[in-house]
Amino acid sequence: MDILRFITAGSVDDGKSTLIGRLLYDSKSILIDQMEALEKQSRLKEDGEIDLALVTDGLRAEREQGITIDVAYKYFSTAKRKFIIADAPGHIQYTRNMVTGASKADLIIILIDARNGVAEQTRRHSIIASLLNIPHLVVAINKMDLVDFAEDIYNNIVIDYSEMGKSLGLKDIHFLPISALRGDNIVEKSENLSWYHGETLLQLLENIHLDNDINLTVPRFPIQFVIRPQTEELPDYRGYAGKLISGIYRTGDQIMVLPSGLKSRISSIEVGGKQVDFAYAPQSAVITLIDDIDIGRGDLLVKEDHLPQVNQELDVLLCWMDKKPLHPGNKYILQINSLTIKAMVREIEYRLDVNTLTKNEEVYEAMLNDIVKVSIRTAAPLPFDSYKDLRVNGGAILIDETSNATVGACMIQ
């Protein structure tokens, strides 16, 4: 059974937490003890209904203010698929949290309040979805009950968003009229929206096709661990363990180790403790090579017909996540998959206005939540792909050397 990772985003009070609560509640994914705790903690409504937003609003500050600050993760499954949900904050000052939650998402649900239409945060989150190259997008037009389930209001928002989505290059957009509070079109079809003939939200999530999102053409295998038992039975065994992030590897394939450039051939592949003829993304595997060559954690096994770039100079679109500003000359640890390496930010080229996509080149530092284009130099050459071409090998993070905190999310250009 495959896993769909998705994130909800939108303006403050558009109903993101309520949507997730309703989805979990109506799909019977809330356990009895969780339900009892929810009833005790709930801010009861006038009609006695439970406040479903509390399913995800876990921080005390969030509950007091009625907003989402942190990224809350929830897990549930149906007969067709498993799901991991990230509920992202809507406030502008928590943009970094939204980027964190969206970086691994297969799909994003952007909520729009039917009364307000496409808002500033709608555009902001759509731009971030475009920058992060999220494969699938659902535009859930919420609070349809507050506009008398009017089809013309829904259609006007679809037209407005479609124009914006086209300008941003967004693909595979699905539109859906809902009422998260009342449960219309979340799990069951709504009689109030009889003019809508598409799938419910849960049906959409169950049926989104994910196989095409995995790149099986470009082989990338980052080494996470070198297995050396050095026992009497296996005195010379050397296996390279990791997860195939893309592509297919077969026994007998000629491979190249990067960044060293050493070449060898695959002698065996193990998946789940059993020897197999081939392995493919996103499987975890142990690969052994014919030659005894120097390979360690962070090295990348590739094939010569699909080579990545190998360089010390990186052009990066960076979302800054630290309260301390970023200045040219600052030094950090850069991590891409299992590889960590010292790096320095050489130059800030511009700050991107995520509301208009304009570039401000008069910039000398990056502040919290800024998205900036920077040039980075690493201590040694490293293999990478552009984020646009191969997301799994084009995303990286910057780590503060002293605090070990993640301070930046990188999209390598």
C-alpha positions as CSV (number, residue, x, y, z in Angstrom):
1,M,0.0,0.0,0.0
2,D,1.5,3.3,-1.1
3,I,1.7,6.5,1.0
4,L,0.4,9.9,0.0
5,R,2.1,12.8,1.8
6,F,0.0,16.0,1.5
7,I,-0.1,19.4,3.1
8,T,-2.9,21.9,3.7
9,A,-2.3,25.6,3.2
10,G,-4.2,28.9,2.9
11,S,-5.0,32.1,4.6
12,V,-5.6,32.3,8.4
13,D,-9.1,31.0,9.3
14,D,-9.8,29.4,5.9
15,G,-10.5,26.2,7.8
16,K,-7.4,24.1,7.3
17,S,-7.4,22.5,10.7
18,T,-11.1,22.0,10.6
19,L,-10.8,20.3,7.2
20,I,-8.2,17.8,8.5
21,G,-10.3,17.2,11.6
22,R,-13.4,16.6,9.5
23,L,-11.5,14.3,7.2
24,L,-10.2,12.2,10.1
25,Y,-13.6,12.2,11.9
26,D,-15.7,11.3,8.9
27,S,-13.3,8.6,7.7
28,K,-13.4,7.1,11.3
29,S,-9.7,7.6,11.8
30,I,-9.9,9.1,15.3
31,L,-9.5,6.6,18.0
32,I,-12.0,6.3,20.9
33,D,-9.6,7.6,23.5
34,Q,-8.6,10.5,21.2
35,M,-12.2,11.3,20.7
36,E,-12.9,11.4,24.4
37,A,-9.9,13.7,25.0
38,L,-11.2,15.9,22.2
39,E,-14.6,16.1,23.7
40,K,-13.1,17.2,27.0
41,Q,-10.8,19.8,25.5
42,S,-13.1,21.1,22.8
43,R,-14.5,24.6,22.7
44,L,-18.1,23.5,22.4
45,K,-20.2,25.3,19.8
46,E,-23.7,26.7,20.4
47,D,-25.1,23.7,18.7
48,G,-23.0,21.3,20.8
49,E,-20.7,20.2,18.0
50,I,-17.1,19.3,18.7
51,D,-14.4,21.8,17.4
52,L,-12.6,19.5,14.9
53,A,-9.8,22.0,14.5
54,L,-8.4,20.8,17.9
55,V,-7.4,17.5,16.2
56,T,-4.4,19.3,14.8
57,D,-4.0,22.4,16.9
58,G,-1.8,20.8,19.5
59,L,0.1,23.8,20.9
60,R,-1.4,25.7,23.8
61,A,-0.6,29.0,22.1
62,E,-2.6,27.8,19.1
63,R,-5.5,26.7,21.1
64,E,-5.7,30.0,23.0
65,Q,-5.5,32.0,19.8
66,G,-7.5,29.6,17.6
67,I,-4.7,29.5,15.0
68,T,-2.1,27.1,13.8
69,I,1.6,28.0,14.4
70,D,3.6,24.8,14.1
71,V,3.3,22.2,11.4
72,A,1.1,19.4,12.8
73,Y,1.5,15.9,11.3
74,K,-1.3,13.4,11.4
75,Y,-1.5,9.8,10.0
76,F,-4.4,7.8,8.8
77,S,-5.2,5.1,6.2
78,T,-8.1,3.8,4.2
79,A,-8.5,0.5,2.3
80,K,-6.7,2.1,-0.7
81,R,-3.9,4.1,0.7
82,K,-1.9,5.4,3.7
83,F,-1.7,9.2,4.3
84,I,0.6,11.6,6.1
85,I,-0.9,15.0,6.6
86,A,0.9,18.2,7.4
87,D,-1.2,21.1,8.6
88,A,0.8,24.3,7.8
89,P,0.3,27.7,9.4
90,G,-1.4,30.5,7.5
91,H,0.2,33.6,9.0
92,I,2.9,35.3,6.9
93,Q,5.5,35.1,9.7
94,Y,5.3,31.3,9.6
95,T,6.1,30.9,5.9
96,R,9.2,28.8,6.9
97,N,6.9,26.3,8.6
98,M,4.9,25.9,5.4
99,V,8.0,25.4,3.4
100,T,9.2,22.7,5.8
101,G,5.9,20.8,5.6
102,A,5.7,21.1,1.8
103,S,9.2,20.1,1.0
104,K,8.4,16.4,1.0
105,A,4.7,16.6,0.0
106,D,3.3,14.8,-3.0
107,L,0.2,17.0,-3.0
108,I,-0.9,20.3,-1.6
109,I,-4.5,21.3,-0.6
110,I,-4.9,25.1,-0.9
111,L,-8.1,26.3,0.9
112,I,-9.9,29.3,-0.3
113,D,-12.7,31.0,1.7
114,A,-15.6,31.2,-0.8
115,R,-16.5,34.6,0.6
116,N,-13.1,36.1,0.0
117,G,-11.9,34.4,-3.2
118,V,-8.2,34.3,-4.2
119,A,-6.3,36.2,-1.4
120,E,-2.7,37.3,-0.8
121,Q,-1.9,34.2,1.2
122,T,-3.5,32.0,-1.6
123,R,-1.0,33.5,-4.0
124,R,1.9,33.2,-1.6
125,H,1.3,29.6,-0.9
126,S,0.7,28.8,-4.6
127,I,4.0,30.4,-5.5
128,I,5.7,28.3,-2.8
129,A,4.0,25.2,-4.2
130,S,5.4,26.2,-7.6
131,L,8.9,26.8,-6.3
132,L,8.9,23.5,-4.4
133,N,7.6,21.7,-7.5
134,I,4.8,19.9,-5.7
135,P,3.4,17.5,-8.3
136,H,-0.3,17.7,-7.5
137,L,-2.6,20.5,-6.3
138,V,-6.2,20.5,-4.9
139,V,-7.9,23.8,-4.6
140,A,-10.6,23.3,-2.0
141,I,-13.1,26.2,-2.1
142,N,-14.3,26.1,1.5
143,K,-17.2,27.6,3.5
144,M,-19.6,27.1,0.6
145,D,-22.4,26.9,3.2
146,L,-21.8,30.6,3.9
147,V,-22.5,31.6,0.3
148,D,-25.6,29.4,0.0
149,F,-23.7,26.8,-2.0
150,A,-23.7,29.2,-5.0
151,E,-22.3,27.6,-8.2
152,D,-21.5,30.9,-9.8
153,I,-19.3,32.0,-6.9
154,Y,-17.4,28.7,-7.1
155,N,-17.0,29.0,-10.9
156,N,-15.6,32.6,-10.6
157,I,-13.0,31.5,-8.1
158,V,-12.0,28.6,-10.4
159,I,-11.5,31.0,-13.3
160,D,-9.5,33.4,-11.1
161,Y,-7.2,30.7,-9.7
162,S,-6.8,29.0,-13.1
163,E,-5.3,32.2,-14.6
164,M,-2.9,32.5,-11.7
165,G,-2.0,28.8,-11.8
166,K,-1.2,29.0,-15.5
167,S,1.1,32.0,-14.9
168,L,2.9,30.0,-12.2
169,G,3.3,26.9,-14.2
170,L,1.2,24.8,-11.8
171,K,0.2,21.4,-13.1
172,D,-2.5,18.8,-12.3
173,I,-4.9,21.2,-10.5
174,H,-8.1,19.8,-9.1
175,F,-11.0,22.1,-7.9
176,L,-13.5,21.1,-5.3
177,P,-16.3,22.9,-3.5
178,I,-16.6,21.9,0.2
179,S,-17.8,22.9,3.6
180,A,-15.2,21.5,6.1
181,L,-17.4,22.5,9.1
182,R,-20.5,20.6,7.9
183,G,-18.7,17.8,6.0
184,D,-20.0,18.6,2.6
185,N,-17.9,16.8,-0.1
186,I,-15.2,15.8,2.4
187,V,-15.9,12.0,2.6
188,E,-19.5,11.8,1.3
189,K,-21.1,13.5,-1.7
190,S,-23.2,16.5,-0.7
191,E,-26.8,17.0,-1.7
192,N,-26.2,20.7,-1.2
193,L,-23.7,20.7,-4.0
194,S,-25.6,18.5,-6.4
195,W,-24.4,20.7,-9.3
196,Y,-20.8,19.4,-8.7
197,H,-20.2,16.1,-10.4
198,G,-16.6,15.4,-9.4
199,E,-15.0,13.3,-6.6
200,T,-15.1,14.1,-2.9
201,L,-11.9,15.1,-1.2
202,L,-11.2,11.6,0.1
203,Q,-11.8,10.1,-3.3
204,L,-9.4,12.5,-4.9
205,L,-6.7,11.7,-2.3
206,E,-7.2,8.0,-2.7
207,N,-7.1,8.1,-6.5
208,I,-4.3,10.6,-7.3
209,H,-1.8,8.7,-9.4
210,L,1.7,8.7,-7.8
211,D,3.7,6.3,-9.9
212,N,4.6,8.9,-12.4
213,D,6.0,11.1,-9.7
214,I,8.9,8.7,-9.1
215,N,11.7,9.2,-11.6
216,L,12.8,5.7,-12.8
217,T,15.0,7.0,-15.6
218,V,17.7,8.8,-13.7
219,P,19.5,6.4,-11.2
220,R,20.6,8.0,-7.9
221,F,21.7,5.9,-4.9
222,P,23.1,7.9,-2.0
223,I,25.1,5.7,0.4
224,Q,23.9,5.9,4.0
225,F,26.0,3.2,5.6
226,V,28.8,0.8,4.7
227,I,28.3,-2.7,6.0
228,R,31.5,-4.5,7.1
229,P,30.7,-7.6,9.3
230,Q,34.4,-8.8,9.2
231,T,33.3,-12.2,10.6
232,E,34.8,-15.6,9.8
233,E,31.8,-16.3,7.5
234,L,32.1,-12.9,5.8
235,P,35.6,-11.6,6.2
236,D,35.7,-9.5,3.0
237,Y,32.0,-8.5,2.7
238,R,31.4,-4.9,1.9
239,G,27.8,-3.8,1.3
240,Y,26.6,-0.3,0.6
241,A,23.2,0.4,2.2
242,G,20.8,3.2,1.3
243,K,17.6,4.2,-0.3
244,L,17.2,4.5,-4.1
245,I,15.9,8.0,-4.5
246,S,15.3,7.5,-8.2
247,G,16.0,5.1,-11.1
248,I,16.6,1.4,-11.3
249,Y,19.7,-0.6,-10.6
250,R,20.4,-4.2,-11.9
251,T,23.0,-6.8,-11.1
252,G,25.8,-6.4,-13.6
253,D,25.2,-2.6,-14.2
254,Q,28.3,-0.5,-14.7
255,I,28.2,2.3,-12.1
256,M,30.2,5.4,-11.2
257,V,30.9,6.6,-7.7
258,L,30.6,10.4,-7.2
259,P,32.3,12.7,-6.4
260,S,35.4,10.5,-6.8
261,G,34.6,9.3,-10.3
262,L,35.7,5.7,-9.6
263,K,33.9,3.0,-11.7
264,S,32.9,-0.5,-10.9
265,R,30.1,-3.1,-11.6
266,I,27.2,-4.3,-9.3
267,S,27.8,-7.8,-8.2
268,S,24.7,-8.3,-6.0
269,I,21.6,-6.4,-4.7
270,E,19.6,-7.2,-1.6
271,V,16.1,-5.9,-0.7
272,G,14.5,-6.8,2.6
273,G,17.3,-9.3,3.3
274,K,16.8,-11.2,0.1
275,Q,18.9,-11.2,-3.0
276,V,17.2,-9.8,-6.1
277,D,18.1,-9.1,-9.7
278,F,17.1,-5.4,-9.6
279,A,15.9,-2.7,-7.2
280,Y,14.0,0.5,-8.0
281,A,13.1,3.8,-6.3
282,P,11.9,4.2,-3.6
283,Q,13.2,0.9,-2.3
284,S,15.9,0.5,0.4
285,A,18.7,-1.8,-0.7
286,V,22.2,-3.1,-0.1
287,I,24.4,-3.1,-3.1
288,T,27.8,-4.9,-3.4
289,L,30.4,-4.1,-6.1
290,I,32.9,-6.3,-7.9
291,D,35.8,-4.0,-7.1
292,D,37.0,-3.2,-3.6
293,I,37.0,0.6,-3.8
294,D,36.9,3.4,-1.3
295,I,33.3,4.4,-0.8
296,G,31.7,6.0,2.3
297,R,28.6,7.6,3.6
298,G,27.4,10.5,1.4
299,D,28.9,9.1,-1.8
300,L,26.5,8.7,-4.7
301,L,26.2,5.7,-7.1
302,V,25.1,6.7,-10.6
303,K,25.2,5.5,-14.1
304,E,27.4,7.1,-16.8
305,D,24.5,7.8,-19.2
306,H,22.7,9.9,-16.6
307,L,25.3,11.9,-14.8
308,P,24.5,14.7,-12.3
309,Q,26.5,17.9,-12.0
310,V,29.6,17.8,-9.8
311,N,30.7,21.3,-8.6
312,Q,31.7,23.4,-5.7
313,E,29.7,26.4,-6.9
314,L,25.9,26.2,-6.4
315,D,23.2,28.6,-7.3
316,V,20.5,28.2,-4.8
317,L,17.0,29.5,-4.1
318,L,16.9,29.6,-0.3
319,C,14.1,30.0,2.3
320,W,15.8,31.5,5.4
321,M,14.5,30.0,8.6
322,D,16.6,31.5,11.3
323,K,16.0,34.5,13.5
324,K,19.6,35.6,13.0
325,P,19.9,37.2,9.6
326,L,21.9,35.6,6.7
327,H,24.9,37.6,5.6
328,P,27.4,36.9,2.7
329,G,30.4,35.2,4.1
330,N,28.5,33.2,6.7
331,K,29.6,29.5,7.0
332,Y,27.3,26.5,7.5
333,I,27.0,22.8,7.0
334,L,25.2,21.9,3.8
335,Q,23.4,18.5,3.7
336,I,22.0,16.9,0.6
337,N,20.6,13.4,1.2
338,S,23.2,11.6,3.3
339,L,26.1,13.9,2.3
340,T,27.2,16.7,4.7
341,I,29.9,19.2,3.7
342,K,31.1,22.6,4.9
343,A,29.8,25.5,2.9
344,M,29.9,29.3,2.7
345,V,27.3,31.7,1.3
346,R,29.3,33.9,-1.0
347,E,26.6,36.3,-2.3
348,I,22.9,37.2,-2.0
349,E,21.8,38.0,-5.6
350,Y,18.2,39.0,-4.9
351,R,15.2,38.7,-2.6
352,L,12.1,37.2,-4.2
353,D,8.8,38.9,-3.5
354,V,6.5,35.9,-3.1
355,N,3.4,38.0,-3.7
356,T,4.5,39.4,-7.1
357,L,7.5,37.3,-8.1
358,T,9.6,40.5,-8.5
359,K,13.3,40.4,-7.7
360,N,14.8,43.0,-5.3
361,E,18.5,43.1,-6.1
362,E,19.2,45.8,-3.4
363,V,19.6,43.3,-0.6
364,Y,22.5,42.8,1.7
365,E,21.0,40.3,4.2
366,A,18.2,37.7,4.4
367,M,15.8,37.9,7.3
368,L,13.5,35.2,8.8
369,N,11.1,33.8,6.1
370,D,12.8,35.6,3.2
371,I,13.2,33.6,0.0
372,V,16.5,34.7,-1.7
373,K,18.7,33.6,-4.5
374,V,22.3,33.0,-3.2
375,S,25.5,31.5,-4.5
376,I,27.2,28.9,-2.2
377,R,30.7,27.5,-2.3
378,T,31.3,24.1,-0.7
379,A,34.6,22.8,0.7
380,A,34.8,20.1,-2.0
381,P,32.9,19.2,-5.2
382,L,29.6,17.5,-4.6
383,P,27.1,15.8,-7.0
384,F,23.7,17.3,-7.4
385,D,20.8,17.8,-9.8
386,S,18.7,20.9,-10.3
387,Y,15.6,20.9,-8.1
388,K,13.4,21.5,-11.1
389,D,14.7,18.4,-12.9
390,L,15.1,16.0,-10.0
391,R,13.6,17.2,-6.8
392,V,15.0,14.3,-4.7
393,N,18.6,15.2,-5.5
394,G,18.2,19.0,-5.8
395,G,17.0,19.8,-2.4
396,A,19.3,20.5,0.5
397,I,19.4,22.2,3.9
398,L,21.8,24.6,5.7
399,I,22.8,23.7,9.2
400,D,24.2,26.1,11.8
401,E,27.6,24.7,12.9
402,T,27.3,25.8,16.5
403,S,23.6,25.1,17.3
404,N,23.1,22.3,14.8
405,A,19.8,23.9,13.9
406,T,18.4,23.9,10.4
407,V,18.5,27.5,9.2
408,G,17.8,27.3,5.5
409,A,15.9,25.2,2.9
410,C,17.7,25.0,-0.4
411,M,16.4,24.5,-3.9
412,I,19.5,24.0,-6.2
413,Q,19.1,25.8,-9.5
